[in-house]
Amino acid sequence: MKIQTLVDLLGADVLCGADLLDGNVQSACGSDMMSDVLAYVKEQAVLLTGLVNPQVIRTAMMMDMHCIVFVRGKTPTEEMIALAEESGIVLLSTEERMYGACGKLYAAGLGGGEEGDV
């Protein structure tokens, strides 16, 4: 799924990486626990989270993620935005809650990276 499609589906604001919206993501993960992201996420995933701290960006860097969506209208710090820009990670923010945002992406065909996903 194109990152631009995520923006459209979630009514998200692009906080950085507007030039990378043509990139693709293959799956999604919704979590505020970065240890779960490290344990279960496959590359080319989009991370949906309500956690706003630099560890989120560092986790995405380690997992080769290209996009992070902050739910519930959360906004990352300037430090986080700068780190994401340096790493080529798109940051989005949506007013959607985690459950609704994940549901919309799943309904649009973006699975969780597990066998049997859409």
Backbone as JSON Lines, residues from 0, in Angstrom:
{"i":0,"aa":"M","n":[0.84,-1.16,0.0],"ca":[0.0,0.0,0.0],"c":[0.9,1.24,0.0]}
{"i":1,"aa":"K","n":[0.56,2.2,-0.81],"ca":[1.31,3.46,-0.85],"c":[1.09,4.25,0.44]}
{"i":2,"aa":"I","n":[2.12,4.94,0.88],"ca":[2.01,5.76,2.08],"c":[0.97,6.85,1.87]}
{"i":3,"aa":"Q","n":[0.87,7.38,0.67],"ca":[-0.16,8.39,0.38],"c":[-1.56,7.84,0.66]}
{"i":4,"aa":"T","n":[-1.77,6.55,0.41],"ca":[-3.07,5.93,0.69],"c":[-3.35,5.94,2.19]}
{"i":5,"aa":"L","n":[-2.3,5.72,3.01],"ca":[-2.47,5.82,4.46],"c":[-2.94,7.21,4.86]}
{"i":6,"aa":"V","n":[-2.31,8.21,4.27],"ca":[-2.68,9.6,4.56],"c":[-4.16,9.82,4.25]}
{"i":7,"aa":"D","n":[-4.57,9.35,3.08],"ca":[-5.96,9.53,2.65],"c":[-6.95,8.77,3.53]}
{"i":8,"aa":"L","n":[-6.64,7.51,3.83],"ca":[-7.56,6.69,4.63],"c":[-7.72,7.2,6.05]}
{"i":9,"aa":"L","n":[-6.64,7.73,6.61],"ca":[-6.65,8.14,8.02],"c":[-6.85,9.64,8.2]}
{"i":10,"aa":"G","n":[-6.96,10.38,7.1],"ca":[-7.07,11.83,7.22],"c":[-5.89,12.4,7.98]}
{"i":11,"aa":"A","n":[-4.71,11.86,7.71],"ca":[-3.51,12.19,8.48],"c":[-2.81,13.43,7.98]}
{"i":12,"aa":"D","n":[-2.13,14.1,8.9],"ca":[-1.25,15.2,8.57],"c":[0.15,14.64,8.36]}
{"i":13,"aa":"V","n":[0.85,15.12,7.34],"ca":[2.22,14.71,7.07],"c":[3.15,15.64,7.84]}
{"i":14,"aa":"L","n":[3.89,15.08,8.8],"ca":[4.77,15.88,9.65],"c":[6.18,15.97,9.08]}
{"i":15,"aa":"C","n":[6.6,14.94,8.37],"ca":[7.87,14.98,7.64],"c":[7.86,13.85,6.62]}
{"i":16,"aa":"G","n":[8.67,14.0,5.59],"ca":[8.77,12.97,4.57],"c":[7.74,13.1,3.46]}
{"i":17,"aa":"A","n":[7.24,14.3,3.21],"ca":[6.22,14.49,2.17],"c":[6.71,14.03,0.8]}
{"i":18,"aa":"D","n":[8.01,14.05,0.59],"ca":[8.58,13.61,-0.69],"c":[8.67,12.08,-0.79]}
{"i":19,"aa":"L","n":[8.29,11.37,0.26],"ca":[8.39,9.91,0.29],"c":[7.03,9.22,0.28]}
{"i":20,"aa":"L","n":[5.98,9.95,0.0],"ca":[4.62,9.39,0.07],"c":[4.34,8.35,-1.0]}
{"i":21,"aa":"D","n":[5.19,8.26,-2.01],"ca":[5.03,7.22,-3.04],"c":[5.6,5.88,-2.6]}
{"i":22,"aa":"G","n":[6.24,5.87,-1.43],"ca":[6.8,4.62,-0.9],"c":[5.7,3.64,-0.53]}
{"i":23,"aa":"N","n":[6.08,2.37,-0.4],"ca":[5.12,1.31,-0.08],"c":[5.36,0.75,1.31]}
{"i":24,"aa":"V","n":[4.28,0.29,1.93],"ca":[4.35,-0.51,3.14],"c":[3.61,-1.8,2.86]}
{"i":25,"aa":"Q","n":[4.11,-2.89,3.43],"ca":[3.56,-4.22,3.16],"c":[2.64,-4.73,4.27]}
{"i":26,"aa":"S","n":[2.78,-4.14,5.47],"ca":[1.98,-4.59,6.6],"c":[1.91,-3.46,7.63]}
{"i":27,"aa":"A","n":[1.14,-3.68,8.68],"ca":[0.98,-2.67,9.72],"c":[1.1,-3.31,11.1]}
{"i":28,"aa":"C","n":[1.5,-2.47,12.05],"ca":[1.6,-2.9,13.45],"c":[1.1,-1.75,14.3]}
{"i":29,"aa":"G","n":[0.2,-2.04,15.22],"ca":[-0.27,-1.04,16.16],"c":[0.19,-1.4,17.55]}
{"i":30,"aa":"S","n":[1.07,-0.58,18.14],"ca":[1.58,-0.9,19.47],"c":[2.2,0.33,20.12]}
{"i":31,"aa":"D","n":[2.09,0.39,21.44],"ca":[2.81,1.39,22.23],"c":[3.99,0.74,22.95]}
{"i":32,"aa":"M","n":[4.15,-0.56,22.77],"ca":[5.26,-1.28,23.4],"c":[6.31,-1.6,22.34]}
{"i":33,"aa":"M","n":[7.41,-0.88,22.39],"ca":[8.44,-1.05,21.38],"c":[9.08,-2.43,21.45]}
{"i":34,"aa":"S","n":[9.04,-3.09,22.6],"ca":[9.57,-4.45,22.69],"c":[8.75,-5.4,21.82]}
{"i":35,"aa":"D","n":[7.44,-5.2,21.76],"ca":[6.6,-6.02,20.88],"c":[6.91,-5.74,19.43]}
{"i":36,"aa":"V","n":[7.14,-4.5,19.1],"ca":[7.49,-4.14,17.72],"c":[8.78,-4.85,17.33]}
{"i":37,"aa":"L","n":[9.77,-4.82,18.2],"ca":[11.05,-5.48,17.91],"c":[10.88,-6.99,17.77]}
{"i":38,"aa":"A","n":[9.97,-7.57,18.52],"ca":[9.81,-9.02,18.52],"c":[8.98,-9.54,17.35]}
{"i":39,"aa":"Y","n":[8.02,-8.77,16.87],"ca":[7.05,-9.32,15.94],"c":[6.96,-8.67,14.57]}
{"i":40,"aa":"V","n":[7.49,-7.48,14.41],"ca":[7.28,-6.75,13.16],"c":[8.29,-7.16,12.1]}
{"i":41,"aa":"K","n":[7.78,-7.27,10.89],"ca":[8.65,-7.54,9.74],"c":[8.93,-6.21,9.04]}
{"i":42,"aa":"E","n":[9.98,-6.18,8.24],"ca":[10.34,-4.94,7.55],"c":[9.23,-4.51,6.59]}
{"i":43,"aa":"Q","n":[9.33,-3.28,6.16],"ca":[8.37,-2.66,5.25],"c":[6.99,-2.51,5.88]}
{"i":44,"aa":"A","n":[6.96,-2.36,7.21],"ca":[5.7,-2.18,7.92],"c":[5.53,-0.72,8.3]}
{"i":45,"aa":"V","n":[4.29,-0.34,8.53],"ca":[3.99,0.97,9.1],"c":[3.66,0.74,10.57]}
{"i":46,"aa":"L","n":[4.16,1.61,11.44],"ca":[3.91,1.51,12.87],"c":[2.87,2.55,13.26]}
{"i":47,"aa":"L","n":[1.81,2.1,13.9],"ca":[0.81,3.0,14.47],"c":[1.01,2.99,15.98]}
{"i":48,"aa":"T","n":[1.15,4.17,16.58],"ca":[1.43,4.25,18.01],"c":[0.92,5.55,18.6]}
{"i":49,"aa":"G","n":[0.69,5.52,19.89],"ca":[0.35,6.73,20.64],"c":[1.51,7.16,21.51]}
{"i":50,"aa":"L","n":[2.61,6.43,21.43],"ca":[3.8,6.73,22.22],"c":[4.62,7.8,21.51]}
{"i":51,"aa":"V","n":[4.96,8.84,22.24],"ca":[5.72,9.94,21.65],"c":[7.03,10.11,22.4]}
{"i":52,"aa":"N","n":[8.05,9.38,21.94],"ca":[9.41,9.58,22.46],"c":[10.4,9.1,21.39]}
{"i":53,"aa":"P","n":[11.65,9.53,21.49],"ca":[12.64,9.19,20.46],"c":[12.84,7.7,20.24]}
{"i":54,"aa":"Q","n":[12.54,6.87,21.25],"ca":[12.7,5.43,21.09],"c":[11.83,4.88,19.96]}
{"i":55,"aa":"V","n":[10.7,5.51,19.7],"ca":[9.83,5.09,18.61],"c":[10.56,5.21,17.27]}
{"i":56,"aa":"I","n":[11.24,6.32,17.07],"ca":[12.0,6.53,15.82],"c":[13.15,5.54,15.74]}
{"i":57,"aa":"R","n":[13.86,5.36,16.83],"ca":[14.99,4.42,16.84],"c":[14.54,2.98,16.56]}
{"i":58,"aa":"T","n":[13.4,2.61,17.11],"ca":[12.86,1.28,16.86],"c":[12.52,1.12,15.38]}
{"i":59,"aa":"A","n":[11.88,2.12,14.81],"ca":[11.54,2.08,13.38],"c":[12.81,1.98,12.53]}
{"i":60,"aa":"M","n":[13.85,2.67,12.92],"ca":[15.12,2.6,12.18],"c":[15.68,1.18,12.22]}
{"i":61,"aa":"M","n":[15.66,0.56,13.38],"ca":[16.19,-0.8,13.54],"c":[15.4,-1.81,12.72]}
{"i":62,"aa":"M","n":[14.1,-1.57,12.58],"ca":[13.22,-2.53,11.92],"c":[12.99,-2.2,10.45]}
{"i":63,"aa":"D","n":[13.72,-1.23,9.92],"ca":[13.61,-0.83,8.51],"c":[12.18,-0.42,8.15]}
{"i":64,"aa":"M","n":[11.53,0.29,9.06],"ca":[10.19,0.8,8.8],"c":[10.31,2.15,8.11]}
{"i":65,"aa":"H","n":[9.38,2.42,7.22],"ca":[9.44,3.66,6.45],"c":[8.39,4.68,6.86]}
{"i":66,"aa":"C","n":[7.5,4.32,7.78],"ca":[6.41,5.22,8.13],"c":[5.93,4.95,9.56]}
{"i":67,"aa":"I","n":[5.68,6.02,10.29],"ca":[5.09,5.95,11.63],"c":[3.86,6.84,11.64]}
{"i":68,"aa":"V","n":[2.77,6.31,12.16],"ca":[1.53,7.08,12.31],"c":[1.27,7.26,13.79]}
{"i":69,"aa":"F","n":[1.23,8.51,14.24],"ca":[0.88,8.81,15.62],"c":[-0.63,8.98,15.69]}
{"i":70,"aa":"V","n":[-1.27,8.19,16.54],"ca":[-2.72,8.2,16.65],"c":[-3.16,9.17,17.74]}
{"i":71,"aa":"R","n":[-4.47,9.39,17.83],"ca":[-5.08,10.26,18.84],"c":[-4.53,11.68,18.79]}
{"i":72,"aa":"G","n":[-4.12,12.13,17.6],"ca":[-3.64,13.5,17.43],"c":[-2.31,13.8,18.08]}
{"i":73,"aa":"K","n":[-1.59,12.76,18.47],"ca":[-0.28,12.97,19.11],"c":[0.69,13.59,18.1]}
{"i":74,"aa":"T","n":[1.58,14.41,18.61],"ca":[2.56,15.09,17.77],"c":[3.96,14.85,18.34]}
{"i":75,"aa":"P","n":[4.88,14.39,17.53],"ca":[6.25,14.16,18.02],"c":[6.99,15.47,18.25]}
{"i":76,"aa":"T","n":[8.06,15.38,19.01],"ca":[8.89,16.55,19.29],"c":[9.71,16.91,18.05]}
{"i":77,"aa":"E","n":[10.27,18.11,18.07],"ca":[11.15,18.54,16.97],"c":[12.35,17.62,16.85]}
{"i":78,"aa":"E","n":[12.87,17.14,17.98],"ca":[14.0,16.2,17.97],"c":[13.61,14.91,17.23]}
{"i":79,"aa":"M","n":[12.43,14.42,17.49],"ca":[11.95,13.2,16.82],"c":[11.77,13.43,15.33]}
{"i":80,"aa":"I","n":[11.22,14.56,14.97],"ca":[11.01,14.88,13.55],"c":[12.35,14.96,12.83]}
{"i":81,"aa":"A","n":[13.33,15.61,13.44],"ca":[14.67,15.72,12.84],"c":[15.3,14.35,12.66]}
{"i":82,"aa":"L","n":[15.18,13.48,13.66],"ca":[15.74,12.14,13.58],"c":[15.06,11.33,12.47]}
{"i":83,"aa":"A","n":[13.75,11.46,12.35],"ca":[13.01,10.77,11.29],"c":[13.43,11.28,9.92]}
{"i":84,"aa":"E","n":[13.58,12.59,9.78],"ca":[14.01,13.15,8.49],"c":[15.37,12.62,8.09]}
{"i":85,"aa":"E","n":[16.3,12.58,9.04],"ca":[17.65,12.06,8.78],"c":[17.61,10.6,8.34]}
{"i":86,"aa":"S","n":[16.63,9.87,8.83],"ca":[16.54,8.43,8.57],"c":[15.6,8.07,7.42]}
{"i":87,"aa":"G","n":[14.98,9.06,6.81],"ca":[14.08,8.79,5.69],"c":[12.78,8.12,6.11]}
{"i":88,"aa":"I","n":[12.29,8.47,7.29],"ca":[11.05,7.9,7.81],"c":[9.94,8.95,7.72]}
{"i":89,"aa":"V","n":[8.82,8.57,7.15],"ca":[7.66,9.46,7.06],"c":[6.95,9.45,8.41]}
{"i":90,"aa":"L","n":[6.63,10.63,8.91],"ca":[5.84,10.75,10.14],"c":[4.48,11.34,9.81]}
{"i":91,"aa":"L","n":[3.44,10.67,10.29],"ca":[2.07,11.11,10.1],"c":[1.39,11.23,11.46]}
{"i":92,"aa":"S","n":[0.38,12.08,11.53],"ca":[-0.43,12.19,12.73],"c":[-1.9,12.18,12.33]}
{"i":93,"aa":"T","n":[-2.7,11.38,13.05],"ca":[-4.13,11.29,12.78],"c":[-4.91,11.44,14.07]}
{"i":94,"aa":"E","n":[-6.11,11.96,13.98],"ca":[-6.99,12.06,15.13],"c":[-7.64,10.71,15.46]}
{"i":95,"aa":"E","n":[-7.53,9.75,14.55],"ca":[-8.11,8.42,14.77],"c":[-7.5,7.78,16.02]}
{"i":96,"aa":"R","n":[-8.29,6.97,16.68],"ca":[-7.77,6.15,17.77],"c":[-7.08,4.94,17.16]}
{"i":97,"aa":"M","n":[-6.27,4.28,17.95],"ca":[-5.49,3.13,17.46],"c":[-6.39,2.07,16.83]}
{"i":98,"aa":"Y","n":[-7.44,1.68,17.53],"ca":[-8.31,0.61,17.04],"c":[-8.94,0.98,15.71]}
{"i":99,"aa":"G","n":[-9.47,2.18,15.61],"ca":[-10.11,2.61,14.37],"c":[-9.14,2.73,13.22]}
{"i":100,"aa":"A","n":[-7.96,3.27,13.5],"ca":[-6.94,3.43,12.45],"c":[-6.49,2.08,11.92]}
{"i":101,"aa":"C","n":[-6.22,1.14,12.83],"ca":[-5.81,-0.2,12.4],"c":[-6.94,-0.88,11.61]}
{"i":102,"aa":"G","n":[-8.16,-0.71,12.07],"ca":[-9.31,-1.3,11.37],"c":[-9.47,-0.76,9.96]}
{"i":103,"aa":"K","n":[-9.3,0.54,9.8],"ca":[-9.42,1.13,8.46],"c":[-8.35,0.6,7.52]}
{"i":104,"aa":"L","n":[-7.13,0.47,8.01],"ca":[-6.04,-0.03,7.17],"c":[-6.26,-1.5,6.83]}
{"i":105,"aa":"Y","n":[-6.71,-2.28,7.8],"ca":[-6.98,-3.7,7.55],"c":[-8.11,-3.86,6.53]}
{"i":106,"aa":"A","n":[-9.17,-3.09,6.69],"ca":[-10.31,-3.16,5.77],"c":[-9.91,-2.76,4.34]}
{"i":107,"aa":"A","n":[-8.87,-1.92,4.24],"ca":[-8.39,-1.49,2.93],"c":[-7.39,-2.48,2.33]}
{"i":108,"aa":"G","n":[-7.09,-3.58,3.07],"ca":[-6.25,-4.63,2.51],"c":[-4.85,-4.71,3.08]}
{"i":109,"aa":"L","n":[-4.52,-3.89,4.07],"ca":[-3.19,-3.92,4.67],"c":[-3.23,-4.86,5.88]}
{"i":110,"aa":"G","n":[-2.55,-5.96,5.8],"ca":[-2.55,-6.95,6.88],"c":[-1.47,-6.7,7.89]}
{"i":111,"aa":"G","n":[-1.33,-7.63,8.82],"ca":[-0.35,-7.52,9.89],"c":[0.93,-8.28,9.62]}
{"i":112,"aa":"G","n":[1.1,-8.79,8.41],"ca":[2.33,-9.48,8.07],"c":[2.35,-10.93,8.48]}
{"i":113,"aa":"E","n":[1.2,-11.48,8.85],"ca":[1.12,-12.88,9.25],"c":[0.42,-13.68,8.17]}
{"i":114,"aa":"E","n":[0.67,-14.97,8.14],"ca":[-0.01,-15.82,7.17],"c":[-1.51,-15.71,7.35]}
{"i":115,"aa":"G","n":[-2.22,-15.63,6.26],"ca":[-3.67,-15.54,6.3],"c":[-4.2,-14.12,6.32]}
{"i":116,"aa":"D","n":[-3.3,-13.13,6.47],"ca":[-3.75,-11.74,6.42],"c":[-4.2,-11.38,5.03]}
{"i":117,"aa":"V","n":[-5.03,-10.37,4.97],"ca":[-5.54,-9.87,3.69],"c":[-4.41,-9.4,2.84]}
